[in-house]
């Protein structure tokens, strides 16, 4: 079983002006697989705070997967991708590519997503959009790959082509 941290990035969610429904959707989807949610927090759209939380969860808490929601658009306050890129060791572009490809089949607005994914040590960090609908559209297609990605990152996975 792998551990997961859900980080909602939202000024309004952080200040209590809006309920965190995107984080709840992530929790609901992950409840169908062998992942255990160990942290679920909300931070404002602040690059330093986002980066600090990602580093804390990856390095200190040893969380296997961190999924962020929010802050991936074009608004001046949308800085989640920059915060993520500032702390990852390696970028894993396939996750963001797959999420955008899936979403583009539903809305042309998907091309505005700046979501990224990468690794920090043994932790996989994936950015999702902020809307509950977009979270579902993006998380569901990558869900089957997450266990293998984490196993491989931790040196436990087999060959990519040998999944049966």
N, C-alpha and C positions, 0 to 999 in steps of 0.2 A: 504494500500500500504506500502511495506517495502522498506527501504533504503539500498543501496548497495555501497560498495567501492571496486574498482578494483585496485589491487596493482600488477604491473608488476615488477618482480625482474630480472634484466638483466644488467650486466655491459655494454654490447654493446648498449642496448636500452637507458640506462641512459646517456651514453656519446654521443649519437646521431649517432653511427655507424650503427645502425639497427633500422628499423621502428617497432613499437609495434603492430604487427598483432594479437598476442594472446589476448591482452586486447580488441582489436576490435571485435574478435570473441565472447568473453564473453558478450560484450555490445550488439552485434547482437542477441545472444541467449536469453538474459534476456529481450530484447525488446518485446518478445512474451508473457511475463507473467507480473503479477502485481508487478513489482519491479521498483524502481526509482533509477538510478545511480546518486549519489551525489558527489562522488570523484573518480578520476581516475589518478593515479600517477605512476611514474617509479622510482625505487630506484636501486642502485647497489647491487650486491651480498655481502652484509655486514650485519652480524647478528644483530649488534646493531641498525643500521638504519631501518632494517625490523621490529624489535621488537618495536622500538620507534613509527613507523608509525601505527602499529597494535594497540598499546596502545592508541595513540592519537585518532584514529578513533573510537575505541570501547568506551573509557572512556569519552573523551572530546566532540567528535562529536556525540556520541550516535548512530552510524551506526548499523543497524540490522544484516547485513551480509557483511563480508569481504571475497572476493575471490582473492586469490593470484595466479599468474601464473609465473612459472619459479623457478629454484633453487631447484628442488626436486630430481635430479638425483644423480649420484655418483661422480661427479667432486668435487675436493677439495673446490671449490668456492660455491658449492650447499649447502646452509645453511638455506633455507627457513623452512624446518621442525623443525630444532633446534630452530630457532627464534620463530616460532609459539608455540612450546612446552614450551618455556621459559615464555610465557605470558598467556597461557590459564589456566582456573581453572579446566576444565574437558575435557578429550579426548572423541571424538565421533567417534569410529573406524569404524562404519558401512559405513560412506561416503567413506572413503579411500578403504575399502574392496570392496564396490560396484563398485567404479571406476576401480580398478585394475581387478576385475572379468570381467567387460565389455570389458576393453582394451585387456585382455589376449585372448579373442576370436578373436582378430584382429592381435595381434603381441605378440610374446614371450618377447619382450623387456619391456612390461608393468610390469613385475616382478621386474624391476630395479627402479621403482618409490618408493620414500620414502615419498610421500605426506601424510599429516595428516589432521585431522579436530578436532576442539574443540570449547569450549565456553569460553568467557570472559565476565562475568556479563551477560547482555542480548544480547550479540553479538555472532553470529556463524561465525567462521573463517574456511575456507576451502582452502587447497592448491590444485592447479591444475598444471599439467606439463607445460612446456614452449612452446611447438609447437602448432600451430593453430589446426592441425589435432587431436592431443591428447586432447586439450582443449575441442573440440567438442565431442570426444568420451567419455570423463569423465563427462562433465557438463550435457549433455542431459539426461543420465539415472538417475541422482540425482535430476533433476529439479522438477519433480512432488512432491517430498518430502519436498522441501525447505519451501514452505509456512507453512505447518503443523509443521515443525521443529521450525521455528521462532515463530509461535503462541504459541507452547508448551513452548518454552524457556521463553517467556514473560508472561506465565501463562494464556494465552487466548485459548489454544487448548483444544479440547475435548479428548475423549478416542481414543487411536490409532486404535483400532479395529472397531470404529464406523464411519469410513469414508464411505460415500455413494455417 
